[in-house]
Amino acid sequence: MPVAQAKRVRLGAVVATAGVMETPAPDVLVGSFNESGVMYRCRFFIRSYRDLSPITDRVATSISEHIFRAGMSVPYPKRDLFYAPMPPREVDREAQRSVLLKRSDLFGALDEAEVNQVADELVERHFAAGQDVVRQGDEGSSMFVVVDGLLNVFVESAGIEQKVAQLEPGEMFGEMSLLTGAPRAATVRVATACTLYEIQQATFASILEHRPELTQRLSEVIAARQRGVDEGLRSAEAAARATQHQQESFTEHLRHSIQRFFHLRPRDGQSQ
């Protein structure tokens, strides 16, 4: 309602209250604006402080009666609501594993059906703090995706074990063993209790059998990841591949290794 009208109704209610002094005269001021509307401050004067509570009660009662008789109502919070589809807030780790997988670079090379196939065949594993998931030098044919928790990566050189990396949710490890059959390049130890998804070599074998051209894309992704690993290993091993030519050679080496491991024949235009 108009502010002037609201002030008029409230001022009449205050003046009509027994115990409110005529001089100084009471008044009504706009105090603030909030979700309920306009907030008013009703000021009035009384002769004795001991009468404050009963007179304040009579003023509030009078205001309630006056706004009711004027056809007004006590305000309530008001909001404008806009309806729109809400984005997903959580991922169901049982029913939507493919969503988690697609957050890792390696699986960006796969199409929807292939990611779903991997999600259907992976195994959820749980580890306690201090456990070794894989050990450097061991044979392996699977890789892991970190779902939750924290893991540390150690490399042993000249009998000294050195921490070279840390793995957080969404990161993966073991893809070299999965795709090339290479021994584990490092020891991965659990820092805090964690959940991992383990993916077996047989899962990728069936995918690559239908789409052997994926070996090139997978090799590029692994080679890029390996560059980051090499940076962490330089203090433990002098094995950094510094030039673009060396990187391309490493990518080709990976592609050939994956093809040999999965017994794939090169496509036309690819070297053996």
C-alpha positions in Angstrom: 0.0 0.0 0.0 1.2 3.6 -0.4 3.5 4.7 2.4 1.4 7.7 3.3 -1.7 5.6 3.8 0.2 3.1 5.9 1.6 5.9 8.1 -1.8 7.4 8.5 -3.4 4.2 9.7 -0.6 3.5 12.2 -0.4 7.0 13.5 -4.2 7.0 14.2 -3.8 3.7 16.1 -0.9 5.1 18.3 -2.7 8.4 19.1 -5.9 6.5 20.1 -4.0 4.5 22.7 -4.5 5.4 26.4 -1.3 6.4 28.1 0.4 7.9 25.0 1.2 11.6 25.6 -0.1 14.2 23.1 3.1 16.3 23.6 5.6 15.4 22.3 3.5 14.1 19.5 3.9 10.5 18.3 5.0 9.9 14.8 5.5 7.0 12.3 8.8 6.7 10.3 9.9 4.3 7.6 12.5 2.1 9.1 13.7 -0.3 6.4 12.7 -2.5 3.5 12.9 -6.3 3.6 11.3 -9.4 2.1 8.1 -8.7 4.1 7.8 -5.2 2.7 8.2 -1.7 4.4 9.1 -1.7 8.1 7.7 1.2 10.1 8.9 2.6 13.4 6.1 4.0 15.6 7.5 6.5 18.2 5.5 7.6 21.2 6.1 9.1 24.6 4.9 8.1 28.1 5.1 9.7 31.5 6.7 6.8 33.5 9.1 4.1 32.3 7.4 1.6 34.6 4.3 1.8 32.2 6.4 1.0 29.1 5.4 -2.7 28.8 1.6 -2.3 29.2 1.4 0.8 27.0 3.5 -0.8 24.3 1.2 -3.8 24.4 -1.8 -1.5 24.0 -0.2 0.4 21.1 0.5 -2.9 19.3 -3.0 -4.1 19.9 -4.4 -0.8 18.6 -2.3 -1.0 15.4 -3.5 -4.5 14.8 -7.2 -3.5 15.1 -6.7 -0.4 13.0 -5.0 -2.1 10.0 -7.7 -4.9 10.2 -10.5 -2.4 10.1 -8.8 -0.5 7.2 -8.8 -3.7 5.2 -5.1 -4.4 5.5 -3.3 -7.5 6.7 -0.2 -8.4 8.6 2.6 -8.7 6.0 4.4 -11.9 5.2 7.6 -12.7 3.3 7.4 -12.3 -0.4 9.6 -13.9 -3.1 9.6 -14.2 -6.9 10.0 -17.8 -7.9 11.4 -18.8 -11.3 11.1 -22.5 -12.3 13.9 -24.1 -14.3 15.6 -27.5 -14.4 18.1 -27.9 -11.6 21.6 -29.1 -12.5 22.6 -32.4 -10.9 24.2 -31.9 -7.5 25.5 -35.3 -6.8 26.5 -38.4 -8.8 25.1 -41.8 -7.8 28.3 -43.8 -7.6 26.5 -47.0 -8.3 24.2 -46.0 -11.1 26.3 -43.2 -12.7 29.9 -44.5 -12.7 30.3 -43.4 -16.3 29.9 -39.8 -15.2 32.9 -40.1 -12.9 34.9 -41.9 -15.6 34.3 -39.1 -18.1 36.0 -36.7 -15.8 39.3 -38.4 -16.5 41.2 -37.5 -19.6 41.8 -41.0 -20.8 38.1 -41.8 -21.2 37.5 -38.7 -23.2 38.8 -40.7 -26.2 35.9 -43.1 -25.8 32.3 -42.6 -27.0 29.3 -42.9 -24.8 28.7 -46.6 -25.3 32.3 -47.4 -24.7 32.5 -45.4 -21.5 29.3 -47.2 -20.3 30.9 -50.5 -21.1 33.9 -49.7 -19.0 31.7 -48.4 -16.2 29.7 -51.7 -16.2 32.8 -53.9 -16.0 34.9 -52.0 -13.4 35.3 -53.2 -9.9 35.0 -50.9 -6.8 37.9 -51.4 -4.4 38.4 -50.1 -0.9 41.8 -49.6 0.8 42.9 -48.6 4.3 45.6 -46.0 5.0 49.1 -47.4 4.7 48.2 -50.1 2.2 50.1 -50.5 -1.1 47.7 -50.6 -4.1 50.5 -51.5 -6.5 54.3 -51.9 -6.0 57.0 -50.8 -8.3 58.3 -53.6 -10.6 55.2 -55.9 -10.1 53.4 -57.2 -13.1 50.0 -55.7 -13.7 47.2 -55.7 -16.3 44.8 -53.2 -14.7 44.5 -49.5 -14.0 42.8 -47.5 -11.2 40.6 -44.4 -11.0 40.6 -42.5 -7.6 37.0 -42.0 -6.5 37.8 -40.6 -3.0 40.7 -40.4 -0.6 44.3 -39.5 -1.1 47.3 -41.7 -2.4 51.0 -41.1 -2.6 53.3 -42.2 -5.4 56.8 -43.5 -4.6 59.7 -44.4 -6.8 62.7 -46.4 -5.6 66.1 -45.5 -7.1 69.5 -46.8 -5.8 67.7 -48.3 -2.9 66.0 -45.1 -1.8 62.3 -44.7 -2.0 61.2 -41.1 -2.8 57.7 -39.6 -3.0 57.2 -38.1 -6.4 53.5 -37.4 -6.7 50.1 -37.3 -4.9 46.8 -38.7 -6.4 43.5 -37.0 -5.7 39.9 -37.9 -6.6 39.4 -38.0 -10.4 43.0 -38.9 -11.1 44.1 -42.4 -12.4 47.2 -44.6 -12.4 48.3 -47.9 -13.8 47.3 -47.1 -17.4 50.7 -48.1 -18.8 50.3 -51.6 -17.4 46.7 -51.8 -18.6 47.5 -50.8 -22.2 51.1 -52.1 -22.7 51.6 -54.8 -20.1 54.5 -52.9 -18.7 55.5 -53.6 -15.0 54.3 -51.1 -12.4 56.5 -48.0 -12.7 56.0 -46.9 -9.1 54.5 -47.8 -5.8 51.2 -46.3 -5.0 50.5 -46.1 -1.2 47.2 -45.1 0.4 47.5 -41.9 2.5 43.9 -41.8 3.7 41.3 -44.5 3.4 40.1 -44.5 -0.2 37.8 -45.9 -2.8 39.2 -46.9 -6.3 37.7 -48.2 -9.5 39.8 -51.0 -11.0 39.6 -51.5 -14.8 40.8 -54.8 -16.2 42.8 -55.2 -19.5 40.0 -57.5 -20.9 37.6 -54.5 -20.9 39.9 -52.4 -23.2 40.7 -55.5 -25.3 37.1 -55.7 -26.5 36.9 -52.0 -27.2 40.1 -51.8 -29.2 39.1 -54.9 -31.2 36.2 -52.9 -32.6 38.0 -49.6 -32.8 41.7 -50.1 -33.2 42.2 -46.5 -34.3 41.8 -45.5 -30.6 45.4 -46.6 -30.0 46.6 -43.3 -31.4 44.4 -41.2 -29.2 45.1 -43.3 -26.1 48.9 -43.0 -26.8 48.7 -39.2 -27.1 46.9 -39.0 -23.7 49.3 -41.4 -22.0 52.3 -39.6 -23.4 51.0 -36.3 -22.2 50.4 -37.7 -18.7 53.9 -39.3 -18.8 55.5 -35.9 -19.3 54.1 -34.8 -16.0 55.2 -38.0 -14.3 58.7 -37.5 -15.8 59.0 -34.1 -14.2 58.4 -35.6 -10.8 60.9 -38.4 -11.5 63.8 -36.3 -12.6 65.3 -36.1 -9.2 65.0 -39.9 -8.9 65.8 -40.8 -12.5 67.5 -38.8 -15.3 64.9 -39.7 -17.9 63.2 -36.5 -19.0 62.1 -36.3 -22.7 62.7 -32.6 -23.3 62.1 -32.1 -27.1 59.0 -32.3 -29.3 60.8 -34.9 -31.5 61.4 -37.1 -28.5 57.8 -36.7 -27.4 56.5 -37.8 -30.8 58.8 -40.8 -30.8 57.5 -41.8 -27.3 53.9 -41.5 -28.6 54.7 -43.8 -31.5 56.5 -46.2 -29.2 53.4 -46.3 -27.0 51.1 -46.9 -30.0 53.2 -49.8 -31.2 53.3 -51.3 -27.6 49.5 -51.1 -27.3 49.0 -52.7 -30.7 51.4 -55.5 -29.9 49.9 -56.1 -26.4 46.4 -56.3 -27.8 47.5 -58.2 -31.0 46.1 -55.4 -33.3 47.2 -54.9 -36.9 48.0 -51.3 -37.9 45.5 -49.5 -40.1 46.3 -48.3 -43.6 48.8 -45.4 -43.4 50.2 -46.4 -40.0 53.7 -47.9 -39.7 54.2 -51.3 -38.2 
